Amino acid sequence: MEPKNNYSIYSVIVGTGCYIPERRVLNSDFFQREFYSSDGNRLTKSNQAIINNFEAITGIKERRYVTDDITTSDIACFAAQEALRSSNIDKETIDYLIVAHNFGDLLCDNRRSDFVPSVSARVKYKLGIENPRTVACDIPFGCPGWLQGVIQADCFIKAGIAKRVLVIGAETLSRISDPHDVDSMIYSDGAGATIFEVRKSNEDVGILSHSARTDTLKHAHLLQMGKSYNPSYGNGDLFLKMDGHKVYDYALRTVPFVVKECLDNAGFSIFDVNKVLLHQANAKMDEAILKRLCRLYNMREFDHSIMPMTIERLGNSSVATLPTLIDLLYKGKLDGHRIAGGNLLVFASVGAGMSINAMTYKVPD
């Protein structure tokens, strides 16, 4: 009688890529803007004071915008091509191609969302993948979309219906940002891609646990689309609007518990974690989330190097922030941050919905 296999099925990262737009937009580029409040009144503070306060809260000093000739599916394709190059994987062997985004292929002269065909179908077309068994699907899930795509990829792999899954997060938020809303300075463009592959192992490796929740009853409309704050804005364009104070409060009250739940499910605590990878939404908020997470374990002091940050120079590119962060981290492009085999990473994101998700990941040796 043959011995039984003792291995388990895991999902591991085998390739990463990102696309960071070349156009740098500094805070000083907003000095000539006319900013209005949500009630349609022009802000009385000087733009210098507004920008100084914005930078102190968010940590953002610059962000990246795509050029006028590029769309979301374009940059998603660029990031995917880099992930395929870094993994040396044949694109025809991808079983699922998942693209997380929220607005489709917005054009520079047309802010209307374009979802037909789906962004994932466009990316598959642009990559030149012929295999009809490479299933292309989209995930509109707010900022946590890429991580939710990863959770789905892990489920596909562990269910035995996929061996390789390409998960992409791409967004061009500059095209749905109200130029008269201070929050427009938060948003940026970018794309990140990660390839997950099945791994049989008798030791824990790769994705170990994940957790997610969606709170709609009281929080569904903390982010939504609305008209420009400038009452004289001439057309009917809709822009991304956020109740920043309520989002901040919701995230601080909820995210740390979801992360702890995820760690508990994997049998770990914050003391085992080498890196905390949070969606790069707001530097002050991310730091507060990490502090509250540590306090759940009675940890009063911690090394800030545990949490790599990109928001200072890349802004908030929604679904692209985490896969971009991973690519830069894996390729040694973040000063002062390195990962090694056996390291434990915990991921978390929060965004429109409101939705939160988290994942623990052990780097293969």
PyMOL commands that set and color helices and strands:
alter all, ss='L'
color gray80, all
select helices_A, chain A and resi 27-30+47-58+72-87+91-93+119-127+145-158+173-176+182-185+244-266+270-272+283-295+304-306+311-314+318-330
alter helices_A, ss='H'
color red, helices_A
select strands_A, chain A and resi 8-19+23-26+62-65+96-100+135-139+164-172+189-201+206-214+223-226+239-242+275-278+344-351+355-362
alter strands_A, ss='S'
color yellow, strands_A
deselect
rebuild
show_as cartoon
